[in-house]
Amino acid sequence: PPRSTLFPYTTLFRSSDGLQYCWRKRGEALDPCYTKKQVKHGGGKVMVWGCVTSHGVGQLYQIDGNMDSKKYISILEEAYLGTLENLHAKRHDFTLQADKDPKHTSKAAQAWLKGNGIPTLDWPANSPDMNIIENLWPYLDNHIRAHSRNLSNFTELWDVLQEEWYKIPPEYVKDLYESLPRWVEGVYSAKGSNTSY
């Protein structure tokens, strides 16, 4: 059978994000159910690396400090290989998709991938971003914002991130995978320009 592609990515989540609006009746502006509690000096932020496979989400990894090639290799060792282990999959069963970010293309990272027998997807320079995980970040963000808990610090944000990440339905991820041929066709028709995807 053809290999599945594993889509990883890194993003930053914050526990508050500018103005928010809600619909309410006249005279209900100060009702506690229509207000959001704020923590002075912010509620914390967390940078994460996550991946998805055709079977659903993989491991979510919390990134401390600045991301560099050394940290990227640590993520691959723990979260990427950990995801394959969770799936009882062999390394050659999946193809790792990574863009041309210098951390991904560094000599150290490339040597690690080659030395560990990790197949990677060819990624041309100036390629359109066709990573389906980009759809998961706003999905996850919306579920975090709708969460019943008031997130007041880094630890609470990380806890809820993990909780909501592992609740993402495999069917949602499968639908994203199945939409990829339409994405490719759209980019091809647009001659590499912007598409609705």
Contacts in CASP RR format, 6 or more apart in sequence:
PFRMAT RR
TARGET T0000
AUTHOR 0000-0000-0000
METHOD contacts of the structure
MODEL  1
PPRSTLFPYTTLFRSSDGLQYCWRKRGEALDPCYTKKQVKHGGGKVMVWG
CVTSHGVGQLYQIDGNMDSKKYISILEEAYLGTLENLHAKRHDFTLQADK
DPKHTSKAAQAWLKGNGIPTLDWPANSPDMNIIENLWPYLDNHIRAHSRN
LSNFTELWDVLQEEWYKIPPEYVKDLYESLPRWVEGVYSAKGSNTSY
3 92 0 8 1.000
3 93 0 8 1.000
3 94 0 8 1.000
3 95 0 8 1.000
3 119 0 8 1.000
4 53 0 8 1.000
4 54 0 8 1.000
4 55 0 8 1.000
4 93 0 8 1.000
4 94 0 8 1.000
4 95 0 8 1.000
5 54 0 8 1.000
5 94 0 8 1.000
5 95 0 8 1.000
5 96 0 8 1.000
5 97 0 8 1.000
5 121 0 8 1.000
6 51 0 8 1.000
6 52 0 8 1.000
6 53 0 8 1.000
6 80 0 8 1.000
6 83 0 8 1.000
6 94 0 8 1.000
6 95 0 8 1.000
6 96 0 8 1.000
6 97 0 8 1.000
7 51 0 8 1.000
7 52 0 8 1.000
7 53 0 8 1.000
7 97 0 8 1.000
7 131 0 8 1.000
7 132 0 8 1.000
7 133 0 8 1.000
8 49 0 8 1.000
8 50 0 8 1.000
8 51 0 8 1.000
8 80 0 8 1.000
8 96 0 8 1.000
8 97 0 8 1.000
8 98 0 8 1.000
8 133 0 8 1.000
9 49 0 8 1.000
9 50 0 8 1.000
9 51 0 8 1.000
9 131 0 8 1.000
9 133 0 8 1.000
9 134 0 8 1.000
9 137 0 8 1.000
10 47 0 8 1.000
10 48 0 8 1.000
10 49 0 8 1.000
10 50 0 8 1.000
10 63 0 8 1.000
10 67 0 8 1.000
11 47 0 8 1.000
11 48 0 8 1.000
11 137 0 8 1.000
12 45 0 8 1.000
12 46 0 8 1.000
12 47 0 8 1.000
12 48 0 8 1.000
13 45 0 8 1.000
13 46 0 8 1.000
13 47 0 8 1.000
13 48 0 8 1.000
13 140 0 8 1.000
13 141 0 8 1.000
13 144 0 8 1.000
13 157 0 8 1.000
13 161 0 8 1.000
14 43 0 8 1.000
14 44 0 8 1.000
14 45 0 8 1.000
15 39 0 8 1.000
15 42 0 8 1.000
15 43 0 8 1.000
15 44 0 8 1.000
15 45 0 8 1.000
15 151 0 8 1.000
15 152 0 8 1.000
15 153 0 8 1.000
15 156 0 8 1.000
15 157 0 8 1.000
16 38 0 8 1.000
16 42 0 8 1.000
16 43 0 8 1.000
20 36 0 8 1.000
22 34 0 8 1.000
24 31 0 8 1.000
24 34 0 8 1.000
28 34 0 8 1.000
36 150 0 8 1.000
37 150 0 8 1.000
39 152 0 8 1.000
39 153 0 8 1.000
43 151 0 8 1.000
43 152 0 8 1.000
43 153 0 8 1.000
43 154 0 8 1.000
43 157 0 8 1.000
44 153 0 8 1.000
44 154 0 8 1.000
44 157 0 8 1.000
45 154 0 8 1.000
45 157 0 8 1.000
46 62 0 8 1.000
46 154 0 8 1.000
46 157 0 8 1.000
46 158 0 8 1.000
46 161 0 8 1.000
47 62 0 8 1.000
47 63 0 8 1.000
47 65 0 8 1.000
47 67 0 8 1.000
48 60 0 8 1.000
48 61 0 8 1.000
48 62 0 8 1.000
48 63 0 8 1.000
48 161 0 8 1.000
49 60 0 8 1.000
49 61 0 8 1.000
49 63 0 8 1.000
49 75 0 8 1.000
49 79 0 8 1.000
50 57 0 8 1.000
50 58 0 8 1.000
50 59 0 8 1.000
50 60 0 8 1.000
50 61 0 8 1.000
50 79 0 8 1.000
50 133 0 8 1.000
50 165 0 8 1.000
51 57 0 8 1.000
51 58 0 8 1.000
51 59 0 8 1.000
51 79 0 8 1.000
51 80 0 8 1.000
51 83 0 8 1.000
51 133 0 8 1.000
52 58 0 8 1.000
52 132 0 8 1.000
52 133 0 8 1.000
52 136 0 8 1.000
52 173 0 8 1.000
52 176 0 8 1.000
53 83 0 8 1.000
53 87 0 8 1.000
53 94 0 8 1.000
53 173 0 8 1.000
54 173 0 8 1.000
54 174 0 8 1.000
54 177 0 8 1.000
55 87 0 8 1.000
55 170 0 8 1.000
55 173 0 8 1.000
56 168 0 8 1.000
56 170 0 8 1.000
56 173 0 8 1.000
56 174 0 8 1.000
57 136 0 8 1.000
57 165 0 8 1.000
57 166 0 8 1.000
57 168 0 8 1.000
57 170 0 8 1.000
57 173 0 8 1.000
58 79 0 8 1.000
58 83 0 8 1.000
58 86 0 8 1.000
59 78 0 8 1.000
59 79 0 8 1.000
59 80 0 8 1.000
59 82 0 8 1.000
59 83 0 8 1.000
59 86 0 8 1.000
60 79 0 8 1.000
60 161 0 8 1.000
60 162 0 8 1.000
60 165 0 8 1.000
60 166 0 8 1.000
61 75 0 8 1.000
61 78 0 8 1.000
61 79 0 8 1.000
62 158 0 8 1.000
63 71 0 8 1.000
63 75 0 8 1.000
65 71 0 8 1.000
67 103 0 8 1.000
68 103 0 8 1.000
69 102 0 8 1.000
69 103 0 8 1.000
69 106 0 8 1.000
69 108 0 8 1.000
69 109 0 8 1.000
70 108 0 8 1.000
71 103 0 8 1.000
72 103 0 8 1.000
72 104 0 8 1.000
72 106 0 8 1.000
72 109 0 8 1.000
73 108 0 8 1.000
73 109 0 8 1.000
73 112 0 8 1.000
76 109 0 8 1.000
76 112 0 8 1.000
76 113 0 8 1.000
76 116 0 8 1.000
76 118 0 8 1.000
77 112 0 8 1.000
80 96 0 8 1.000
80 118 0 8 1.000
81 91 0 8 1.000
81 116 0 8 1.000
84 90 0 8 1.000
84 91 0 8 1.000
84 93 0 8 1.000
84 94 0 8 1.000
91 116 0 8 1.000
91 117 0 8 1.000
91 118 0 8 1.000
91 119 0 8 1.000
92 117 0 8 1.000
92 119 0 8 1.000
94 119 0 8 1.000
95 119 0 8 1.000
95 120 0 8 1.000
95 121 0 8 1.000
96 113 0 8 1.000
96 118 0 8 1.000
96 119 0 8 1.000
96 120 0 8 1.000
96 121 0 8 1.000
97 120 0 8 1.000
97 121 0 8 1.000
97 123 0 8 1.000
97 131 0 8 1.000
98 104 0 8 1.000
98 120 0 8 1.000
98 121 0 8 1.000
98 123 0 8 1.000
99 123 0 8 1.000
99 127 0 8 1.000
99 129 0 8 1.000
99 131 0 8 1.000
100 123 0 8 1.000
100 125 0 8 1.000
100 127 0 8 1.000
103 109 0 8 1.000
113 120 0 8 1.000
128 187 0 8 1.000
128 192 0 8 1.000
128 195 0 8 1.000
130 180 0 8 1.000
130 183 0 8 1.000
130 184 0 8 1.000
130 187 0 8 1.000
132 173 0 8 1.000
132 176 0 8 1.000
132 177 0 8 1.000
132 179 0 8 1.000
132 180 0 8 1.000
135 176 0 8 1.000
136 168 0 8 1.000
136 173 0 8 1.000
136 176 0 8 1.000
139 168 0 8 1.000
139 172 0 8 1.000
140 161 0 8 1.000
140 164 0 8 1.000
140 165 0 8 1.000
140 168 0 8 1.000
143 164 0 8 1.000
143 167 0 8 1.000
144 151 0 8 1.000
144 157 0 8 1.000
144 160 0 8 1.000
144 161 0 8 1.000
144 164 0 8 1.000
147 160 0 8 1.000
147 164 0 8 1.000
149 156 0 8 1.000
149 160 0 8 1.000
151 157 0 8 1.000
151 160 0 8 1.000
179 197 0 8 1.000
182 197 0 8 1.000
183 195 0 8 1.000
183 197 0 8 1.000
186 195 0 8 1.000
186 197 0 8 1.000
187 195 0 8 1.000
187 197 0 8 1.000
189 195 0 8 1.000
END
